[in-house]
């Protein structure tokens, strides 16, 4: 269920390599791919989504677009009510 999905994601230690905590709400739906750290894995469909080019700024825009396009009800609910 959705609640255990969020709890499970918290257990995956959502931190950047610099140990700065990730603050975007998208991280409730994704975790960093341990093999390819410039990619994130969607917790809803397990699709790997690029966060940018290795060695450059890694953002969340593509992750947001994935949620809007593929998981709109979940994304809308998270933005409306928080997670």
N, C-alpha and C positions, 0 to 999 in steps of 0.2 A: 504494500500500500504506500501511499504518498508520504505519510509520516515517517515510516521506517526508511524510506529512500533518503530523506534529509538527515536522519540520525546516522545512517550508514555513511553518508558523505562526510559528516563531521569526523567520523572515526578515521577517515583517510588523510587527516592532517592537511588541510587546505592552506599551504604556505608556498610563497615564492622561494626560489633558491636563496634570495637574500634574507630569508626568514621573515619578510614583511607579510603580515596577514592580508589575505585577499578580502576586499570589502564589497565587491560587486555581488548583487543578488544572483547573478548567473552561476556563481560557484556552488549554489545549492543544487544545481542541475548537472554540473560537470566536475570532473577531477582531472588533474594533469596526467597525461600519459607518461608512465614511469620510463618507458623506453625512448620516447621522442618528446622531450619536455616542451617543445614549441607547439605541441598539439594537446587538445583536451578531449576526453571521452565523455559523451553524453550519458548520464545515468538512466535516462528514459529509454533510449534506443541503442546505446553502445556504439554509436557512430563516432569516428575520430574526426575532429574539426580543427583546422589550423588556427593558431592564435597569432600568426605572423611568421616572419622568416627567422631561422636560428641566428642568434647574435644580435637581433634588432629588438625594437620595442614589441612586446607581446601583449596585445590588447584583448578586449572582450567583445568588440563589435561583431565579429563573425559568429561568436557564440550566441549573442543576442539574436542575430538574424536566423540562426538555426532554430532557436526556440520559437521565434515568431512564425517561421515557415512550417516547422514540423510538429510543434507541440503548443500551438497557440492557446488552447484552454488553460494549460498549466502555467504558461508564461503570463497570461492575462490575470489569472488568479493571484500569482505571486506578486505582481506589480500592484494589484488593487488592495490586497490584504496583507502583504508582507509575507515572509516565510517563517 
